[in-house]
Amino acid sequence: MYEATNVHLGDYTDESNNKKITCTDEEIRHIDAERKEPTIETIPVDEIAEIRRDTDKSQAGFKRIGYAFAGFGLIFTFMSVPFLLAGVFNPIAGGSYLSAVLCWFGFWMFYRMERGILDVLEIRVENDWYHFFTKKEGTTFDEILSRLPHDVVNRSTGPD
């Protein structure tokens, strides 16, 4: 039996370790213990028709955008300091204050959106698809694929 934590079913939402996947010779089981009553989704191995593997980069790169906002936030903050010290409030001072606040808000917003590169495993059973997500750092899905029978169709677009 193989068990891994922080594997999300359907959508990658947070960094919770209360979601895990268990793989045995007979079934793949996803347990979501986030709720008071944990939900368990079971996929029998002999019913698996197709497996796809991919890498999701759509949630990566937001920190860089946040850093760009932080750079402009520093510029507008330094522009605002002389106006604050002089006690001046005119359209130029107001614009630099507002721009600094909006840039720091943009930094905070984009910095929080960063999830990193995700590893994706898609399993088809009849007409239903199960989408599993985890951080790209580990070999979670490699271990699961190695435990499945070799006659299962494995169409991998491959992790980058």
Wavefront OBJ file of the C-alpha trace (Angstrom):
o trace
v 0.000 0.000 0.000
v 1.213 3.516 -0.866
v -0.101 6.652 0.834
v 0.641 10.317 0.105
v -0.656 13.497 1.717
v -1.544 16.859 0.175
v -3.168 15.260 -2.889
v -6.293 17.148 -3.954
v -9.171 15.748 -5.974
v -10.881 18.026 -8.493
v -9.118 21.289 -7.639
v -6.015 22.427 -5.815
v -7.342 24.759 -3.149
v -4.904 25.081 -0.256
v -1.880 23.594 1.463
v -3.858 21.211 3.638
v -2.305 17.906 4.621
v -5.762 16.567 5.469
v -6.231 15.328 1.908
v -4.489 12.136 0.913
v -4.432 9.385 -1.654
v -3.967 5.698 -0.953
v -3.061 3.176 -3.620
v -3.356 -0.587 -3.190
v -3.406 -3.452 -5.682
v -7.216 -3.300 -5.809
v -8.097 0.404 -5.580
v -7.083 4.027 -5.464
v -8.722 5.879 -2.619
v -8.828 9.655 -2.036
v -9.661 10.798 1.495
v -10.676 14.396 2.190
v -10.512 14.868 5.971
v -11.057 18.645 5.800
v -14.674 18.315 6.886
v -16.152 16.974 10.107
v -17.281 13.927 8.146
v -14.408 12.924 5.830
v -15.319 12.064 2.250
v -13.776 9.041 0.580
v -13.690 8.529 -3.184
v -12.725 5.022 -4.347
v -11.546 4.027 -7.821
v -11.208 0.275 -8.467
v -7.973 -0.426 -10.363
v -9.581 -2.964 -12.694
v -12.093 -0.327 -13.910
v -9.449 2.235 -14.940
v -9.596 2.807 -18.702
v -7.035 5.580 -19.195
v -4.442 7.535 -17.261
v -3.021 10.899 -18.243
v -0.191 12.741 -16.557
v 0.582 16.429 -16.923
v 2.106 19.489 -15.298
v -0.003 22.554 -14.483
v 1.942 25.813 -14.599
v -1.117 28.082 -14.564
v -0.744 28.827 -10.859
v 2.961 29.677 -10.986
v 4.673 32.998 -11.631
v 2.423 35.223 -9.568
v 5.231 36.064 -7.133
v 7.151 37.731 -9.965
v 4.166 39.892 -10.806
v 3.862 40.712 -7.100
v 7.525 41.720 -6.974
v 6.952 44.091 -9.904
v 4.119 45.718 -7.955
v 6.386 45.921 -4.898
v 9.044 47.706 -6.960
v 6.557 50.319 -8.119
v 5.192 50.477 -4.571
v 8.663 51.406 -3.308
v 9.007 54.108 -5.965
v 5.644 55.660 -5.137
v 6.292 55.351 -1.401
v 9.580 57.252 -1.772
v 7.774 59.841 -3.895
v 5.157 60.233 -1.159
v 7.590 60.802 1.730
v 8.541 64.427 0.837
v 4.860 65.313 0.439
v 4.016 63.728 3.800
v 6.891 65.513 5.565
v 5.869 68.853 4.060
v 2.201 68.250 4.880
v 1.247 68.962 1.293
v -1.852 67.533 -0.282
v -2.321 68.356 -3.944
v -3.232 66.224 -6.971
v 0.363 65.047 -7.426
v 0.734 64.101 -3.752
v -2.678 62.429 -3.712
v -1.790 60.455 -6.835
v 1.476 59.244 -5.319
v -0.286 58.235 -2.076
v -2.995 56.370 -3.969
v -0.507 54.736 -6.336
v 1.636 53.538 -3.426
v -1.357 52.021 -1.658
v -2.630 50.318 -4.821
v 0.825 48.938 -5.685
v 1.266 47.443 -2.208
v -2.214 45.950 -2.437
v -1.310 44.493 -5.850
v 1.875 43.020 -4.387
v -0.016 41.374 -1.542
v -2.753 40.049 -3.822
v -0.429 38.503 -6.434
v 2.024 37.170 -3.875
v -0.796 35.240 -2.183
v -1.959 33.728 -5.497
v 1.287 31.772 -5.981
v 0.752 28.015 -5.720
v 3.719 26.848 -7.760
v 3.895 24.160 -10.402
v 1.406 21.357 -9.853
v 1.641 17.713 -10.846
v -1.626 16.462 -12.386
v -2.881 12.886 -12.636
v -6.077 12.245 -14.583
v -7.787 8.857 -14.347
v -10.719 7.843 -16.542
v -13.210 5.262 -15.347
v -15.917 4.653 -17.972
v -17.025 8.216 -18.802
v -15.894 9.866 -15.561
v -12.553 11.633 -15.115
v -10.845 12.033 -11.752
v -8.309 14.884 -11.580
v -5.687 14.725 -8.820
v -3.311 17.597 -8.006
v -0.221 17.849 -5.826
v 2.924 19.956 -5.637
v 5.483 19.237 -8.358
v 8.278 18.791 -5.792
v 7.651 15.113 -5.071
v 7.281 11.841 -6.913
v 3.801 11.116 -5.579
v 2.210 10.192 -8.884
v 5.289 8.262 -10.062
v 4.777 5.931 -7.110
v 1.081 5.506 -7.908
v 1.743 4.765 -11.588
v 4.362 2.186 -10.680
v 1.788 0.303 -8.587
v -0.870 0.111 -11.317
v -1.096 -2.847 -13.728
v 0.861 -2.417 -16.954
v -2.160 -3.128 -19.160
v -3.751 0.204 -18.128
v -3.537 2.704 -20.971
v -1.054 5.375 -19.931
v -1.166 8.375 -22.225
v 1.236 10.702 -20.553
v 1.873 14.205 -21.748
v 4.686 13.971 -19.242
v 5.768 16.273 -16.491
v 8.217 18.953 -17.648
l 1 2 3 4 5 6 7 8 9 10 11 12 13 14 15 16 17 18 19 20 21 22 23 24 25 26 27 28 29 30 31 32 33 34 35 36 37 38 39 40 41 42 43 44 45 46 47 48 49 50 51 52 53 54 55 56 57 58 59 60 61 62 63 64 65 66 67 68 69 70 71 72 73 74 75 76 77 78 79 80 81 82 83 84 85 86 87 88 89 90 91 92 93 94 95 96 97 98 99 100 101 102 103 104 105 106 107 108 109 110 111 112 113 114 115 116 117 118 119 120 121 122 123 124 125 126 127 128 129 130 131 132 133 134 135 136 137 138 139 140 141 142 143 144 145 146 147 148 149 150 151 152 153 154 155 156 157 158 159 160
